[in-house]
């Protein structure tokens, strides 16, 4: 019995010693872990402090950015209302980026993306909206539109209330997200340069570009979109130009035209629906060739456009394609989304399906497919692919 007790006691001593050694080792490991965590915390804190010194990064990261044309009427009102709305919705500080005379929004949109914005609101004319959309295309960052221009083409095709700044801001912040197509276009210029741009509504060359490039700014300030009518009347008389048009890599066809237009959607200023079948999300481009020879042809085109009559007009040719190449026998003026873009000798346009997320309120009267689906995703969450 005594021997058994001694053996049991010895085993107990060994267990106690082993446990003590393990406890010491665990304490050492715990201390090492604590020191490592403290060191990492110090490093993270240092990095965070450095990041916070960069606008829009770290804890100062901006979820909502506003690209604003400061010379537009209601610009200050847009800024104040959006800041109030963002505060009420808990979206944090709005990153406000003003456009410049030589940059309607390109650098500002890039800065917004670099700052981590999930929603970029373009407040200005068609040029600002187009250049911001160009930078957002291919991302999950949503585009909100507050129309402050004359044509306001994308806003019209999204059925936004173009005369209600506050309502447009509410839609931009809390509306519905939907993916639409954009158009990648390459222009060949007189000197052989090739430039690449993106548009969302309509691009073209000829009569339409003459109107956009020759509308008087002072008249636009006084009469709004009606100013385009004055320029249109002045350029109504003119000669037709020879062009070749190739669709989806097919055989080029020759036309004598006043204008060639490539559209992503069909509504123009004044609510005129030039191409009712054109939709922002159908994965197709709508090509229109106008070749009127005299005033009667123009009258027929006008009647068909206004009445939406299905009868064909020989001077008005339309087709659909995913890629359109146009070559001009002589240089012609061009335009994208209502802004003059210089004289060109060729264009190559390709649709980019579902490449841009936009904010809208409803699809009933917007230029989108009836079978499309929008996503009720709260900003600033990334938009789902629709």
Beta strands, then each sheet from edge to edge (+ up, - down):
strand 1: 64-68
strand 2: 95-98
strand 3: 119-124
strand 4: 142-147
strand 5: 176-189
strand 6: 194-199
strand 7: 202-206
strand 8: 241-247
strand 9: 253-257
strand 10: 259-263
strand 11: 285-290
strand 12: 316-321
strand 13: 323-336
strand 14: 339-360
sheet 1: 2+ 1+ 3+ 4+ 14+ 5- 6+
sheet 2: 2+ 1+ 3+ 4+ 14+ 13- 7+ 10- 11+ 12-
sheet 3: 2+ 1+ 3+ 4+ 14+ 13- 8+ 9-
end
